[in-house]
Amino acid sequence: MTLRILVVGAGIAGLATARALRLAGFRPDVVEELPATMSPRAGIYLPGNASRALRQLGLDAPLRPLGDLIFRQVFLDARGRSLFEMDVAALWAGVGESRALSRADLQQVLLTGVGGEVRYDTAVKELEIFDRTAKVEFGDGTVSEYDLVIGADGRRSTIRAQAGLGGPAVPTGQIVYRAVVGGGPPLSDWTTLLGRRTSFVAMPMGGRKIYCYADETAPESPDPDDPVAHLRELFAGFGGPVPAILAALEKVQVARTDEVVIDAWSRGPVLLVGDAAHATAPTLAQGAAMSFEDAVVLGDELRARPDDVPAALRAYEERRRPRCSAVRDRTRERDRTRDVPPALRDPMLRRRGLRIFTEQYRALVPPL
């Protein structure tokens, strides 16, 4: 049986899903509402389980020359004094390498892996669901029928809304700031400094550049008019590499983090994957990894049951839900730890931080 499959969204989740489907013998259509000229900015950190999933998708080779490998995570207090260190190479031994790289470079690797055209500037205007098929009307007025429609269109998924699978994402109260810095201090490790309801993360990402991710818990605060000035003020008292990074800052992206928690990921022939189904705050850096794993498992299940899409989707969700729920729980746990007053948190992390934070990844080490 040749399944007619539509993947909505050409970001990380959509392109990884399209790649997995092609490896499974299908030829999905891929559409993206944004224009092709919208290239992702900033950087991304891929833990070992993300690398394993990319290897299963046959995309590890083009990734090897890109970015910087991360062997160690260093946790510091706001003044730059040691809390603890994690040997991430040992944590993910036998699983995969941890790597920081440009999001644009990752996007290009995923695009070349799709092997077919992406239809940009193409929105899904209407979605009509039947028992075994779905009719899709696109923004240009064309209409097509599919055996499976996959919503890989992120936290603010229109497919989630059109399929009646859940409401909008729920804000977590965090504001996040992302930047890429050139000419900053020399840095060889993934390094985070923990403040009072704030954190500042920096890591090498290749090309003598540093990827920075900072956040603050500030649910009532508006987005700053001048993000660079705001970051310099917010982290003015921080030590370690932060002062030199702040001095080199030029552009900062601002976003609000949110969660997607819904009762079902599919309705009839419509399925949600990636952030559209199970978005969390980015604290554990598992967003891309969960999307890659989603793609691998979905490809497996559809290859095994091409004549029974409902059974394949049920099997997919049964395999993926426990793992994604664990990531959400551990993310919330780490965010709660971050927001403990430093006078209590920092001594506790010096004693038990390595064990606590290592345990948060333990469930992700076993195979899918």
N, C-alpha and C positions, 0 to 999 in steps of 0.2 A: 504493500500500500504506500502510495506517495502522499505524504501529509502536506497540506498547504499550511504553512506556518508564517505568522507575522511577528516580528520582534519590534516593539515600539520603544525607541530610545537607543542612541548610538554613543552612550557613555561607556564607562567601565563594565557595568553589568550587561548591557545590551550587546556589546561587541564580544564579550566573553561567551555569552549564551549563543550568539550566532556561530562562533567558532566551534563550540561543543556540538551544536546541531549538525554542522557540516561534517565534523569528524564522525558523527553517528550516521551519516548517509543522507541527511536532509538538506534542502536548499531553501532556507528561509528568506523572506523579504525582510529588509531592515529599513525602518523609517526614523527620521529624526526631525523634530519640530524646528530646531535651530539651524542657522546656515552653516555650511562647511567651514566658513572662515572663523567660527567661534572656537578657537583653540584653548584648551584648559591651561591655566597658569599655575604658579606655585609648584610645590613638590609633593611627594607622597612617600610614605614609609611602608614597605612590604615585609611583614614578618615571615618566618620560615614556612608557615602553612600556606601563605599566599604563593610563595615560590613553588611549593609542591604542586598546587593546583595548576599553576602556569605550565609546569613540566608535563602534567597530565594532558594539558591542552596543546602540547607541542610548541610552546612559545618561550621556553627557557633559553634557547640558543640566541635569539636576537636580543634578549634582555641582558646577556652577560657583559657586553662592553659598556653598558649604560650605568650611570650613577656611581655610588660608592657602597661597598659592602660594610655592614655594621656588625661588629663582633661583640661590642660591649655597650650596655646602657649604664650611665652614671647618674645617680640621683643625689642632688645637693639641696641644702637649705637655701633660703633667699640670699644669704650673704656669701654663698659659694662654698660652704663647708660640707664635707662628705656626710651623706646619710647611709647609702649602701650602693653596691654595684651588682649588676646582673651580667653573667656570661651568656649572652644570647646565642653565641655559636654553640655552646654546650647544650643549652636549652633545646635548640632546634636540630641538634645533631641527628643525622639520618633522615631529617624531614626536608630541610631546604635552607638556603642562605637568606639572611635578612639584608635588605637593600633599600637605600634612599635614592630617589631619582626624580627627574622632572616629570610632572604629570603629562606634559605634551609628548615626551618621549614614550611613555607607557601607552598613551592613546595611539601613537603611530604604530607601535608593535601590534596592538590589538586590531587596528584597522587592516594592516597587511595580512593578519591571520584570518580575516573574515572570508577573503577570496571572492567576494561579490560586491556589487555596488550598494552603497547606502543612499537612500533617497532623502536628501536634506530638504529643509524648508517644507516639510510635509507633516502636518498635524493630523491627528485622528479627531475628526469633528463629531462623529457619532458612532456608537457601538451598540449593535443589537444582538442579543444573545439568544440562541436557540438551543435545542437539546444537545446536538453534536457539532454544531457549526456556529460561527459568529459572522455577522455582516458588518463591514467597516466602511464608513464614509469618510474620505479624506478631505482635507481643507480645500483641495482643488476641485472638489465635486465628484471625483471618481469613486466608485464603489467596488469592493471586492469581498469575496467570501472565503473564510479560512476554517480549517479544522482545529487550529490552535492559535490564539492570540496571547503573546507574552508581554506583559507590562514591565519593562525595564527602565521606566521613566522617572525613577528617583523618588525622593521623599515627598515631593508635591505631585505625585502621580495622577495624571488625568484618567488613566485606565482604571486605577483603584476606585476613583469616584464614579466613572461611567459604568463599571461593573457592579457597583453597590457593595464593594468589599470592605469599605471602611471610610471614615472621615479623614480630616486633615491630620497631619503630623502634630504631635503634642510638644510644645517647647519645653526644654529642660532647664531653662534659666541661665544657660551659659552663652556668652559672646566669645567667638573665636576670631583670632587674627592670624593670617598666614602671609608669609613674605619669603622671597628669595633674595639673599644678600651676597653681593660680590665684594671682595676687598675687606672682608671681616677678619676676625682672628683665626689662626690655625686651629682646626678642630678635627679630631680623629674619631671621637665617640659620639653616639647619641647621648645628649646631655640634657637633663631637665632640672630646673630650679623651682622649688615649691615655696610659694608665699602664703599670704592670708587670703584664701579663696581665689588664688591666682596660681598659674604655673606658666613657665617659659621653657619651651623645648627647642633645641637646636641640634642639627646634625649635618655632616658633610654629605653632599649629593652629587659630587663629581664636578669637574670643570672649575675647581677652586671656588665653588659656591656653597653657601650654607642655606639649608631650608629651615625656616623658623615657624613654630606654631606656638601661639600664646593664647591663654584663655582667662576669663574671669567669670565668677558667678555674680551676675548683676541683672536679675530678672526685670527690674523696673527701670533700668537705665536705658535711655535712647542710644542709638548708634552714634558714635562720635563724629563730629563734623570733620575733624582732622585726625584720622587714625594714627598717623606717624607721631604727631605731637602727643596724642593720648597715650600711646604705648610708652613713649619716653617718660611721660609723667608717671604712669602706672608702675613701671618697673625701675624707676629712678634709683631706688635704694638697693637694687640687686647687685650681686657680685659675680664672680666667675667670668664667663665670656660675654655676659649680657651687656655691659657698658659699651664694649667695642662693637657689638652687633647693632645696638641702638644707634650708635653714631653713624653706622653705614647704611641704615634703613633709607629706602627711597619710596617704595610703594607698599601698601598693606591692603590685603583683602579682608573684609569684615563679613562675618556670617553669624547667624543664630543657630545653635544646635537644637535638634528635636528628635523625637522617637516616633516610630511607627509600630504599634502593637495592635494586631487585628486577629479576629477569631478564625478566619479562614484565608488561605492564600489563593484559592481558586473558586471559580463559579462556572460550572459547565466547561466550555472549551477555553476559558480565559484564566491565565495564571499570572501571578505577580512574582518577580524575582528581585534580588538585591534590596536596595534601600526602599523600593516601593512596597516591599513586604515586611521588612524587619530592620529599619534604620535605627541606629543608636547614636549617642554622642561618640565622637571619634577618639575617646580616651585610650582605648586599647589598640588603635590603628588596625581594626579588623573589618572596616567597611569593604575595601576592595577584596580582601581575602574571602569574606563571606560570599561576595558576588562570584568570585572565581569558583569557589566550592559549589555554589548553587549550579553554575553552568555544567561542571563536571557531572554532578549527580543527575541533573535533568537529562543530559545526553545519555547517560547510562540507562535511565529508566525508560526513555522513549525508544532507545535501540532495542531494549528487551521486550517492549510491548507496543510496537508500532500500530497494531490493529486495535488497541484498547487504550485510547488516550485517557479516559477517566481513571482507569486503574493505574496508569503511569503517573498521573498527577497526584493520586492518593499516595502512592509509594514514595514519590519525591518528597512530599510534605512530611510524611512520617519519618523519613531519614534526616531531613534538614531542620525541622522544628526544634528538637532537643539541643542541637549544637548552637543554633542562633539564639535560643532563649538563654543558654548558658553565657553567651557573649554579652547579651543585654544585662544579665544579673551581675556579671563580673564588672562590667562597665559602671553600673550604678554603684557597686561596692567601692571601686577605686575612686569615683568622684566623691563619695561620702568621706573616704579617707582623706582626700585632698582638702576637703572643707573643714576638717577638724582643726581647731586652733593650733598654730604651730608649737606653742609651749607644750601641748600634749602629744601632738602628732610626731614631731621630729625625734624625740627620745624613743618613741615606740618604733618608728621606722629604723632607727639605728640598731635596735635590738632584733626586730622581727620583719623588717621590710623585705629582705631578700626572700624569705620563705613565703610571705603573704603574696608578693607580686609574682613570684614564680608559679605559685599555685593557681593564679588566675589564668595562666596559659595552659595548665596541665591537660585539660580536657581537649585541647586542640592539637595535641601531639599525635594521638592515634590516627590511623588512616580514616578516610571518609566512610 
